[in-house]
C-alpha cells in the first residue's frame, strides 16, 4: 500500500531532492533507457511485409534430458547438511548428466534437413540451436507471416503476426524460439548524473571511500585483492580501454587488462556500463581477472551470451547489469527467453558460479508505467538480485546509515516487488519476507548497496562528448551489482585460502544469515546493514527483509567471516 512518511524519512527525501542543486548547477536528471518496443502486435503500427530475402537468425531453445535430476542435484549441492555440499561439477560433467541427448540433437538436424534448411550451430551446452535463414524460409518452416512494425518509441522491428508452429516431431524437445519476434530488447542501467571532472576535479566515491563505507579494509589488509579469481561481466555495449587506464591511473591501481569475448557479432554501440563494471571491480578486487562478454541487446543474443559464459566455465562470479520488464514480455517470448536463461543459471549453480543481477532502477515500476512490476532477469530464483540504497557517511567516511533509494521526481529507485512468473523459492524466508504484500511469488531484491547517483561513484567514461577529464558521477543498481560481485570474489579468495570450495549460489546462505540476524541468532556485529527508512516509490524499507533493499547492504568483513563459517 502507499505509505505515510516518517519525519526522518521526509528529511532524507528532502535532502536527496535538494542535493543536485547543492552539488552542481550542471546536474541533470538520471538517464533512463527504455528497454521495450512495447505493446502487442495488434497495438503497433504495421509498416510493411518483410522481404522474403531478408536474413533472419533464429535460435531454437531445447530442453535438457534430465531437468528434474538437475534440480535435485542443485538442492543437494547447496544444502550444508548434504554430503555433496559444494561439490560442484564441470561444464562437461553437467553436459553429460543433464544436457541434450545426442539422439535429440540428431532429431533436430533430421527435421531441419528434411525441410531443406541448413544445419544449426549448437551452443556449447547443446541447448540453443541457431539457424541463419531467409525470411521466406522462416515463414514456411514456422508457419508465420513476418511483418515490419513501428513501436511506440519509434523503433522499427520484425515480428510474426501469429504464433509460430513447430513440426510435431519437435514437440517436447523445443520449448521456444528466439529471434522471430524482435520487439523486446534488454537495457543496461548505468545512471549518469553529470560530468564532474571538468568542473571540480574527481568527485564521487572512489576505491578508498567504498572500502571505508562497507568495511572492506580488514579484507584488503589481509591481502585479499581478487588474486586467482575470475569474474565474468555480461555486456551489451563496448568500452574504451583508455577509460579504464585513466581510472586506474587516478587511483594508483595495477590490474590485469580485461579480456573481451564477442558473442555473435558483439555489441554495436558504446555505453557507460562496461566501463562502470570494470572500474568498480578494479576498485574492490584489483587483481581479479575480468572476462567481458559483449553481445547484441536482443533477447536471442543475450541468451547466447549467458549460455556461453556458463559453458566456458572460467569465472567463479557472473555480474549481470541488464534488464527487461517482466510484465511487458510477450508470454511466448518470456517462455523462450527465460527457459534459456534459467537453464544457464541452473548450470551456473551446478558449476559453483555465483550469479548477481541488478534489480533495476525504476523502483517498484520496472515497466515505467503505473503498474507494479519487476525485472525479468532479477526475478529468477537462480540468481542473487541486487537492489539499491542511498548512502550516508560520517564525516570520516565511515558508514552511518542507508535509506531505500527512491527519487520521486526522477521516477527512479531500487527495483523491487513481486514476480508475476516465478513462485517464491523455499529458501526465501525470514523476518520481513512474509508480509502484507506477499502472494506466494518470488520477492525481489535479495540484497542491496548504494545505487543513488546523488551519493554515487566516480568513474571515467569518455562516451558523453567530454573533451578531457571525463569523470562522471554514476549510480544505479548496475553499479551496486558489480560491487557486490567483487566482494564475493574477495570472499571466494578467502575461502580458497582456507581450503574451502567457492561460495556458488549465494541465496540460501544469505537468507539464513538474514534470518538469524533478524531473530537474534547472530550477535553484533551483523553481516548486513538493515535499511529501515526510505523505499522504492511504493514499498517501504522495513526492519528485516523488504522490497526496497532486501536484507540490506553488506558489512564486508563481517559478512566474509559469516559466509566462510557457513561454507565450511
C-alpha positions as CSV (number, residue, x, y, z in Angstrom):
1,X,0.0,0.0,0.0
2,X,1.0,3.6,-0.3
3,X,2.9,4.9,2.7
4,X,2.8,7.6,5.3
5,X,6.2,9.2,5.5
6,X,8.1,9.4,8.8
7,X,9.8,12.7,9.8
8,X,13.3,11.1,9.4
9,X,12.3,9.7,6.0
10,X,10.9,13.1,5.0
11,X,14.2,14.7,5.9
12,X,16.2,12.2,3.9
13,X,13.9,12.6,0.9
14,X,14.1,16.4,1.0
15,X,17.9,16.2,1.3
16,X,18.1,13.9,-1.7
17,X,15.8,16.2,-3.7
18,X,17.8,19.2,-2.8
19,X,21.2,17.6,-3.3
20,X,21.5,18.1,-7.0
21,X,21.4,21.9,-6.5
22,X,24.0,21.6,-3.8
23,X,26.3,19.5,-5.9
24,X,26.4,21.5,-9.1
25,X,24.2,23.6,-11.4
26,X,25.1,21.2,-14.2
27,X,23.5,18.2,-12.7
28,X,20.8,16.7,-14.9
29,X,18.2,14.1,-14.4
30,X,19.1,10.4,-14.3
31,X,19.4,8.9,-17.7
32,X,16.7,6.3,-18.2
33,X,16.8,3.9,-21.1
34,X,13.6,2.4,-22.5
35,X,14.0,-1.3,-22.9
36,X,10.9,-2.3,-24.8
37,X,9.3,-1.6,-28.1
38,X,6.2,-2.1,-26.1
39,X,2.7,-3.4,-26.7
40,X,1.3,-6.4,-28.5
41,X,1.5,-6.7,-32.3
42,X,-2.1,-5.6,-32.5
43,X,-1.2,-2.3,-30.8
44,X,1.7,-1.5,-33.1
45,X,1.9,0.4,-36.4
46,X,2.2,-2.0,-39.3
47,X,4.8,-0.7,-41.8
48,X,5.1,-3.5,-44.4
49,X,5.7,-7.1,-45.1
50,X,9.2,-8.4,-44.8
51,X,11.2,-9.1,-47.9
52,X,11.5,-12.8,-48.2
53,X,15.2,-12.5,-48.9
54,X,15.9,-10.7,-45.7
55,X,18.3,-12.7,-43.4
56,X,16.9,-13.7,-40.1
57,X,18.8,-15.5,-37.3
58,X,16.7,-17.7,-35.0
59,X,17.6,-20.0,-32.1
60,X,15.6,-23.0,-31.0
61,X,15.6,-23.3,-27.2
62,X,15.9,-27.0,-26.4
63,X,15.0,-28.9,-23.3
64,X,17.8,-30.8,-21.4
65,X,17.4,-34.5,-20.8
66,X,17.0,-34.5,-17.0
67,X,15.9,-31.2,-15.6
68,X,14.3,-32.9,-12.6
69,X,17.6,-34.6,-11.9
70,X,19.4,-31.3,-12.2
71,X,17.0,-29.7,-9.8
72,X,17.6,-32.5,-7.3
73,X,21.4,-32.1,-7.7
74,X,21.1,-28.3,-7.0
75,X,19.1,-29.0,-3.9
76,X,21.9,-31.2,-2.6
77,X,24.9,-29.2,-3.7
78,X,23.6,-26.1,-2.0
79,X,22.5,-27.9,1.2
80,X,25.0,-27.7,4.1
81,X,23.7,-30.9,5.5
82,X,24.3,-32.9,2.3
83,X,27.4,-35.0,1.7
84,X,27.7,-33.3,-1.7
85,X,27.6,-29.8,-0.4
86,X,29.5,-27.5,-2.7
87,X,30.9,-30.5,-4.6
88,X,30.4,-28.8,-8.0
89,X,30.5,-30.2,-11.5
90,X,32.5,-29.1,-14.5
91,X,30.6,-27.8,-17.6
92,X,31.5,-31.1,-19.3
93,X,30.1,-33.2,-16.4
94,X,26.9,-31.2,-16.5
95,X,26.5,-31.7,-20.2
96,X,27.0,-35.4,-19.8
97,X,24.5,-35.8,-17.0
98,X,21.9,-33.2,-17.8
99,X,22.5,-31.8,-21.3
100,X,20.8,-32.7,-24.5
101,X,21.0,-36.3,-25.7
102,X,22.8,-37.0,-29.0
103,X,19.7,-38.6,-30.3
104,X,17.7,-35.4,-29.6
105,X,20.3,-33.4,-31.4
106,X,20.1,-35.7,-34.4
107,X,16.3,-35.4,-34.4
108,X,16.6,-31.6,-34.7
109,X,19.0,-31.9,-37.5
110,X,16.9,-34.5,-39.3
111,X,13.7,-32.4,-39.2
112,X,15.6,-29.3,-40.4
113,X,17.3,-31.2,-43.2
114,X,14.1,-32.8,-44.3
115,X,12.7,-29.3,-44.9
116,X,15.8,-28.2,-46.8
117,X,17.2,-25.9,-44.0
118,X,20.8,-25.6,-43.1
119,X,22.3,-27.5,-40.2
120,X,22.1,-25.4,-37.0
121,X,25.0,-24.2,-34.9
122,X,24.5,-25.7,-31.4
123,X,25.7,-23.8,-28.4
124,X,28.4,-25.5,-26.3
125,X,25.7,-26.9,-23.9
126,X,23.6,-28.0,-26.9
127,X,20.5,-26.2,-25.6
128,X,20.4,-23.4,-28.2
129,X,20.3,-24.4,-31.9
130,X,20.9,-21.3,-34.1
131,X,20.0,-21.0,-37.8
132,X,20.7,-18.4,-40.4
133,X,17.7,-18.3,-42.6
134,X,15.9,-16.1,-45.1
135,X,12.6,-14.6,-44.1
136,X,10.9,-16.8,-46.6
137,X,12.4,-19.9,-45.0
138,X,11.3,-18.7,-41.6
139,X,7.8,-18.1,-42.7
140,X,7.5,-21.5,-44.4
141,X,9.1,-23.6,-41.5
142,X,7.3,-21.8,-38.6
143,X,4.0,-21.2,-40.5
144,X,4.1,-17.4,-39.7
145,X,3.9,-14.2,-41.7
146,X,6.7,-11.8,-40.8
147,X,5.8,-8.1,-40.7
148,X,7.7,-4.9,-40.1
149,X,6.2,-2.7,-37.3
150,X,6.9,0.6,-35.7
151,X,6.9,0.6,-31.9
152,X,5.5,3.4,-29.8
153,X,9.1,4.6,-29.2
154,X,9.7,4.8,-33.0
155,X,11.9,1.7,-33.3
156,X,11.4,-0.5,-36.3
157,X,11.5,-4.2,-36.0
158,X,10.2,-7.5,-37.3
159,X,7.6,-9.7,-35.6
160,X,5.3,-12.5,-36.7
161,X,1.6,-11.8,-37.0
162,X,0.7,-15.1,-35.4
163,X,2.3,-17.6,-33.0
164,X,4.9,-19.9,-34.7
165,X,4.2,-23.6,-35.1
166,X,6.8,-26.3,-34.9
167,X,6.8,-29.8,-36.6
168,X,5.2,-32.4,-34.3
169,X,8.5,-34.3,-34.2
170,X,10.0,-31.5,-32.1
171,X,7.2,-31.4,-29.6
172,X,8.5,-31.7,-26.0
173,X,12.1,-31.1,-27.2
174,X,11.9,-27.5,-28.4
175,X,10.5,-25.2,-25.7
176,X,10.7,-21.9,-27.6
177,X,12.1,-19.9,-30.4
178,X,14.1,-16.7,-30.2
179,X,14.7,-14.2,-33.0
180,X,11.3,-14.3,-34.7
181,X,9.9,-11.5,-32.6
182,X,12.3,-8.6,-32.2
183,X,10.1,-6.4,-30.1
184,X,11.9,-6.8,-26.8
185,X,15.4,-5.6,-26.1
186,X,17.4,-5.5,-22.9
187,X,18.9,-2.3,-21.5
188,X,21.9,-1.7,-19.4
189,X,21.1,0.5,-16.4
190,X,24.1,2.8,-15.6
191,X,22.6,6.1,-14.3
192,X,24.8,9.1,-15.0
193,X,24.1,12.4,-13.2
194,X,26.7,14.8,-14.5
195,X,30.3,15.3,-15.6
196,X,32.3,16.1,-12.6
197,X,35.9,16.2,-13.7
198,X,35.8,19.2,-16.0
199,X,34.2,21.4,-13.3
200,X,35.7,20.5,-9.9
201,X,38.0,17.5,-10.2
202,X,37.2,13.9,-9.3
203,X,34.2,13.6,-7.1
204,X,32.0,10.7,-6.2
205,X,33.0,7.6,-4.2
206,X,36.4,6.2,-5.1
207,X,38.0,2.9,-4.1
208,X,39.1,4.2,-0.6
209,X,35.7,5.6,0.0
210,X,34.0,2.3,-0.9
211,X,36.4,0.4,1.3
212,X,35.7,2.6,4.4
213,X,31.9,2.7,3.8
214,X,31.4,-1.0,3.5
215,X,34.2,-2.2,5.9
216,X,36.4,-3.8,3.3
217,X,39.6,-2.6,4.9
218,X,40.2,-5.7,7.0
219,X,39.8,-7.8,3.9
220,X,42.3,-5.8,1.9
221,X,44.7,-5.6,4.8
222,X,44.6,-9.4,4.9
223,X,45.9,-9.5,1.3
224,X,42.5,-10.2,-0.3
225,X,42.5,-8.4,-3.7
226,X,40.9,-10.9,-6.1
227,X,44.1,-12.8,-6.9
228,X,43.4,-16.1,-8.7
229,X,39.7,-15.2,-9.0
230,X,37.8,-14.6,-12.2
231,X,34.6,-12.6,-12.8
232,X,32.5,-12.5,-16.0
233,X,30.7,-9.4,-17.0
234,X,27.7,-9.7,-19.4
235,X,27.5,-6.5,-21.5
236,X,25.5,-5.2,-24.5
237,X,27.8,-2.3,-25.1
238,X,31.5,-1.7,-25.7
239,X,34.1,0.2,-23.7
240,X,37.3,2.2,-24.4
241,X,40.4,0.6,-22.7
242,X,41.7,4.2,-22.3
243,X,38.9,4.9,-19.9
244,X,39.9,2.0,-17.7
245,X,43.5,3.1,-17.8
246,X,42.6,6.7,-16.7
247,X,40.6,5.3,-13.8
248,X,43.4,3.0,-12.7
249,X,46.0,5.8,-13.0
250,X,43.9,8.2,-10.9
251,X,43.6,5.7,-8.1
252,X,47.1,4.0,-8.5
253,X,45.6,0.7,-9.4
254,X,47.7,-2.0,-11.1
255,X,45.3,-4.6,-12.6
256,X,45.3,-7.1,-15.4
257,X,43.7,-5.9,-18.6
258,X,40.1,-7.3,-19.1
259,X,39.7,-10.0,-21.7
260,X,36.9,-9.3,-24.2
261,X,34.9,-12.1,-25.9
262,X,32.5,-11.2,-28.7
263,X,29.3,-13.3,-28.8
264,X,27.7,-13.4,-32.2
265,X,28.5,-10.0,-33.8
266,X,29.3,-8.5,-30.4
267,X,27.9,-5.2,-29.2
268,X,27.3,-2.4,-31.8
269,X,27.3,0.6,-29.5
270,X,29.4,2.1,-26.8
271,X,27.9,2.6,-23.3
272,X,28.9,3.5,-19.8
273,X,28.0,0.2,-18.3
274,X,31.1,-1.9,-19.3
275,X,33.5,0.9,-18.1
276,X,31.5,1.2,-14.9
277,X,31.6,-2.6,-14.3
278,X,35.3,-3.0,-15.0
279,X,36.3,0.1,-13.0
280,X,34.3,-0.8,-9.9
281,X,35.7,-4.4,-10.0
282,X,39.1,-2.8,-10.0
283,X,38.1,-0.6,-7.1
284,X,37.4,-3.6,-4.8
285,X,39.3,-6.6,-6.3
286,X,42.0,-5.1,-8.5
287,X,43.9,-8.4,-9.1
288,X,40.9,-10.3,-10.3
289,X,40.8,-11.5,-13.9
290,X,37.9,-9.9,-15.7
291,X,36.2,-11.6,-18.7
292,X,34.0,-9.1,-20.6
293,X,31.4,-10.8,-22.8
294,X,29.7,-8.5,-25.4
295,X,26.6,-9.2,-27.4
296,X,23.7,-7.5,-29.1
297,X,20.9,-6.4,-26.9
298,X,18.1,-8.5,-28.4
299,X,16.8,-11.5,-26.4
300,X,18.4,-14.1,-28.6
301,X,21.8,-12.6,-28.5
302,X,21.7,-12.2,-24.7
303,X,20.6,-15.8,-24.2
304,X,23.5,-16.9,-26.3
305,X,25.9,-14.7,-24.3
306,X,24.8,-16.1,-20.9
307,X,24.9,-19.6,-22.3
308,X,28.5,-19.1,-23.5
309,X,29.6,-17.6,-20.2
310,X,28.4,-20.6,-18.3
311,X,29.6,-23.1,-20.8
312,X,33.1,-21.5,-20.9
313,X,33.2,-22.2,-17.1
314,X,36.1,-19.8,-16.5
315,X,34.5,-17.5,-13.9
316,X,33.6,-18.0,-10.3
317,X,31.3,-15.0,-10.3
318,X,29.0,-13.5,-13.0
319,X,27.7,-9.9,-12.8
320,X,24.7,-9.0,-14.9
321,X,23.6,-5.4,-15.1
322,X,21.0,-5.9,-17.8
323,X,17.2,-6.0,-17.6
324,X,13.9,-6.1,-19.3
325,X,10.5,-5.6,-17.6
326,X,8.8,-8.9,-16.7
327,X,5.3,-7.7,-17.3
328,X,6.0,-6.4,-20.8
329,X,7.5,-9.6,-22.2
330,X,5.1,-11.3,-24.5
331,X,4.2,-14.7,-22.9
332,X,5.7,-16.6,-25.8
333,X,8.9,-14.6,-25.6
334,X,9.0,-15.0,-21.8
335,X,8.7,-18.7,-22.1
336,X,11.5,-19.0,-24.7
337,X,13.9,-16.4,-23.2
338,X,13.5,-17.3,-19.6
339,X,13.7,-21.0,-20.3
340,X,17.1,-20.4,-21.9
341,X,18.3,-18.1,-19.2
342,X,17.1,-20.3,-16.3
343,X,18.7,-23.3,-17.9
344,X,22.0,-21.4,-18.0
345,X,21.6,-20.0,-14.4
346,X,20.9,-23.6,-13.1
347,X,24.0,-24.8,-14.8
348,X,26.0,-21.9,-13.3
349,X,24.8,-23.0,-9.8
350,X,25.9,-26.6,-10.5
351,X,29.3,-25.3,-11.5
352,X,29.6,-23.2,-8.4
353,X,29.3,-19.9,-10.2
354,X,27.6,-17.0,-8.2
355,X,25.3,-15.0,-10.4
356,X,24.3,-11.5,-9.3
357,X,21.7,-9.4,-11.3
358,X,20.8,-5.8,-11.0
359,X,17.2,-5.4,-9.8
360,X,16.5,-2.3,-11.9
361,X,16.4,1.5,-11.5
362,X,12.7,2.3,-11.8
363,X,11.6,1.4,-8.3
364,X,8.5,-0.7,-8.0
365,X,7.6,0.1,-11.6
366,X,10.1,-1.6,-13.8
367,X,7.9,-1.2,-16.9
368,X,8.0,2.6,-16.3
369,X,4.2,2.9,-16.1
370,X,1.7,2.9,-13.3
371,X,1.7,-0.9,-12.8
372,X,3.8,-2.7,-10.2
373,X,6.4,-4.8,-12.0
374,X,9.9,-6.3,-11.6
375,X,12.8,-7.1,-13.9
376,X,12.6,-10.5,-15.6
377,X,16.2,-11.4,-15.0
378,X,16.4,-10.2,-11.4
379,X,13.3,-12.3,-10.5
380,X,14.9,-15.6,-11.5
381,X,15.1,-17.8,-8.4
382,X,18.6,-19.0,-9.6
383,X,20.3,-15.5,-9.2
384,X,21.0,-13.0,-6.4
385,X,19.1,-9.9,-7.1
386,X,20.8,-6.6,-6.1
387,X,18.8,-3.6,-5.2
388,X,19.8,0.0,-4.3
389,X,20.1,2.4,-1.4
390,X,21.1,6.0,-0.7
391,X,24.3,6.0,1.4
392,X,25.0,8.4,4.3
393,X,28.5,8.6,5.8
394,X,30.1,10.0,8.9
395,X,32.5,12.9,8.5
396,X,35.4,10.5,8.5
397,X,33.9,8.5,5.6
398,X,32.8,5.5,7.7
399,X,29.3,4.1,7.5
400,X,26.4,6.0,9.1
401,X,23.1,4.6,7.6
402,X,21.3,4.0,4.4
403,X,17.8,4.7,3.1
404,X,16.0,2.8,0.4
405,X,16.8,4.6,-2.9
406,X,13.8,6.4,-4.4
407,X,13.7,9.6,-6.4
408,X,10.0,10.6,-7.0
409,X,10.9,13.5,-9.3
410,X,13.2,11.3,-11.5
411,X,10.9,8.3,-11.1
412,X,14.0,6.3,-10.2
413,X,14.7,4.0,-7.4
414,X,15.6,0.5,-6.3
415,X,13.9,-2.2,-8.4
416,X,11.8,-4.4,-6.2
417,X,8.5,-6.2,-5.8
418,X,6.7,-9.4,-6.6
419,X,7.3,-11.5,-9.7
420,X,4.4,-12.5,-11.9
421,X,6.3,-15.5,-13.3
422,X,8.2,-17.2,-10.5
423,X,7.0,-18.8,-7.3
424,X,8.7,-17.9,-4.1
425,X,11.5,-20.5,-3.6
426,X,11.8,-22.4,-0.4
427,X,15.0,-20.7,0.7
428,X,13.3,-17.2,0.6
429,X,12.2,-17.0,4.2
430,X,13.0,-14.9,7.3
431,X,11.8,-11.8,9.1
432,X,10.0,-9.5,6.7
433,X,9.8,-12.0,3.8
434,X,6.2,-13.0,4.6
435,X,4.4,-9.6,4.7
436,X,1.1,-7.9,3.8
437,X,2.0,-7.9,0.1
438,X,3.2,-11.5,-0.1
439,X,1.3,-13.6,-2.6
440,X,3.5,-16.7,-2.9
441,X,5.6,-15.3,-5.7
442,X,9.4,-14.6,-5.8
443,X,10.2,-11.4,-4.0
444,X,12.9,-9.0,-5.2
445,X,15.6,-7.9,-4.4
446,X,17.8,-10.2,-2.2
447,X,20.4,-7.6,-1.0
448,X,21.4,-4.1,-1.9
449,X,24.2,-1.5,-1.9
450,X,24.5,2.3,-2.6
451,X,22.9,3.0,-6.0
452,X,21.7,6.6,-5.7
453,X,23.6,8.6,-8.3
454,X,23.5,11.5,-5.9
455,X,25.6,9.5,-3.4
456,X,27.3,7.6,-6.3
457,X,30.6,6.6,-7.7
458,X,33.3,8.2,-9.6
459,X,34.0,6.5,-13.0
460,X,35.9,7.6,-16.0
461,X,33.8,7.4,-19.2
462,X,34.6,9.4,-22.3
463,X,31.5,8.5,-24.3
464,X,29.5,11.6,-23.4
465,X,31.2,14.1,-25.6
466,X,33.6,15.4,-23.0
467,X,36.8,17.0,-24.2
468,X,39.1,15.8,-21.4
469,X,39.0,14.7,-17.8
470,X,35.8,12.7,-18.4
471,X,34.9,11.9,-14.8
472,X,31.3,11.0,-14.2
473,X,29.1,10.5,-11.1
474,X,27.3,7.3,-11.6
475,X,24.7,5.2,-9.8
476,X,22.0,2.6,-10.4
477,X,21.7,-1.0,-9.3
478,X,24.0,-1.7,-12.2
479,X,26.7,-0.1,-10.0
480,X,25.7,-1.9,-6.9
481,X,25.8,-5.3,-8.6
482,X,29.5,-5.4,-9.7
483,X,30.4,-4.1,-6.3
484,X,28.6,-6.9,-4.6
485,X,30.1,-9.3,-7.1
486,X,33.6,-8.0,-6.3
487,X,33.0,-8.6,-2.6
488,X,32.1,-12.2,-3.5
489,X,35.4,-12.5,-5.3
490,X,37.2,-11.5,-2.1
491,X,35.3,-14.0,0.0
492,X,36.0,-16.7,-2.6
493,X,39.7,-15.9,-2.3
494,X,39.4,-16.2,1.5
495,X,37.6,-19.5,1.2
496,X,40.3,-20.8,-1.1
497,X,43.0,-19.8,1.4
498,X,41.1,-21.8,4.0
499,X,40.8,-24.9,1.7
500,X,37.1,-24.4,1.0
501,X,35.2,-24.5,-2.2
502,X,33.9,-21.3,-3.8
503,X,30.6,-19.9,-2.5
504,X,28.5,-20.7,-5.6
505,X,24.8,-19.9,-5.4
506,X,24.5,-17.4,-2.6
507,X,20.9,-17.0,-1.6
508,X,20.4,-19.9,0.8
509,X,23.4,-18.7,2.9
510,X,22.3,-15.0,2.6
511,X,18.8,-15.8,3.7
512,X,20.0,-18.0,6.6
513,X,22.2,-15.2,7.8
514,X,19.4,-12.6,7.4
515,X,17.0,-14.8,9.3
516,X,19.5,-15.4,12.1
517,X,20.3,-11.7,12.4
518,X,16.6,-10.8,12.5
519,X,15.8,-13.3,15.2
520,X,18.9,-12.7,17.4
521,X,20.6,-15.9,16.3
522,X,23.7,-13.8,15.4
523,X,25.1,-11.3,17.8
524,X,26.6,-7.9,16.7
525,X,28.4,-7.1,14.5
526,X,25.8,-8.1,11.9
527,X,26.6,-9.1,8.3
528,X,24.0,-6.7,6.8
529,X,23.2,-3.1,7.4
530,X,19.4,-3.3,7.9
531,X,17.8,-0.5,5.9
532,X,14.6,0.7,7.6
533,X,13.8,4.1,6.1
534,X,13.2,5.2,2.5
535,X,11.6,2.9,0.0
536,X,11.3,2.3,-3.8
537,X,8.4,4.6,-4.8
538,X,5.8,2.2,-3.5
539,X,7.2,-0.2,-0.9
540,X,8.7,0.9,2.4
541,X,12.1,-0.2,3.7
542,X,11.3,-2.0,6.9
543,X,13.2,-4.0,9.6
544,X,14.4,-7.3,8.2
545,X,13.9,-8.1,4.6
546,X,12.0,-5.6,2.4
547,X,11.1,-5.0,-1.3
548,X,13.4,-1.9,-1.4
549,X,16.7,-3.2,0.0
550,X,16.3,-7.0,0.5
551,X,18.4,-7.8,3.6
552,X,20.3,-4.6,3.2
553,X,23.9,-3.8,2.3
554,X,27.0,-5.7,3.4
555,X,29.4,-5.1,6.2
556,X,32.1,-6.6,4.1
557,X,34.5,-8.1,6.8
558,X,31.6,-9.4,9.0
559,X,29.8,-11.0,6.0
560,X,33.1,-12.6,4.8
561,X,33.6,-14.2,8.2
562,X,30.0,-15.4,8.4
563,X,29.9,-16.8,4.9
564,X,33.3,-18.5,5.5
565,X,31.8,-20.2,8.6
566,X,28.6,-21.2,6.6
567,X,30.8,-22.5,3.8
568,X,32.8,-24.9,6.0
